[in-house]
């Protein structure tokens, strides 16, 4: 009986592993889609609910329909804002709006920081932003990060790096590390490859990765 039990256990393990490999990417995709859908829904839902209160039609009170309309409304608004800002008049209006925000101390700092972060994350490949590895959370354990800019230590003149370390699976939260440039390891990853690795917990990525520090790449 023992060989039969062992074969059964091995068969169960193989099938469960095969199922995990099949379902895993779908589950991660569902998590990402759910997060984006919820965010879009929460942005447009107050307007849809206000419209439903003003025009209390029975079909408009359906929760699923309100959620769908909220997502469509948010996407339409994003498209409209993007379309307007891409025009000359829109760019001028955006410049005036940002100038007005700069007069509000706290709001200006938050808006400018978020805007710079988004611009940095959406930079083209020819930009100075790079995908790097740093020792985090402990020495010898490498984490993927984005080198967003460099600083000069006002005391020693040492070159410092600002590295953003997104959390795996949930890159909406991250750590910002300021560390000496010589502790940063350059990689050959593109932004798209790095984000794929982060979003899938490393399941999706290139076959090779530059892990060891190359002396020729030190700043």
Secondary structure, DSSP 8 states (H G I E B T S, - for coil): -HHHHHHHHHHHHHHHHHHHHHHHHHHHHHHHHHHHHHHHHHHHHHHHHHHHHHS--TGGG-HHHHHHHHHHHHHHHHHHHHHHHHSHHHHHHHHHHHHHHTTSHHHHHHHHHHHHHHHHHT--TTSS-EEEEEE-SSTT-EEEEEEEEEEE-TTT--EEEEEEEE-SS-TTSEEEEEEEGGG-EE----HHHHHHHHHTTTSS--S----S--GGG--
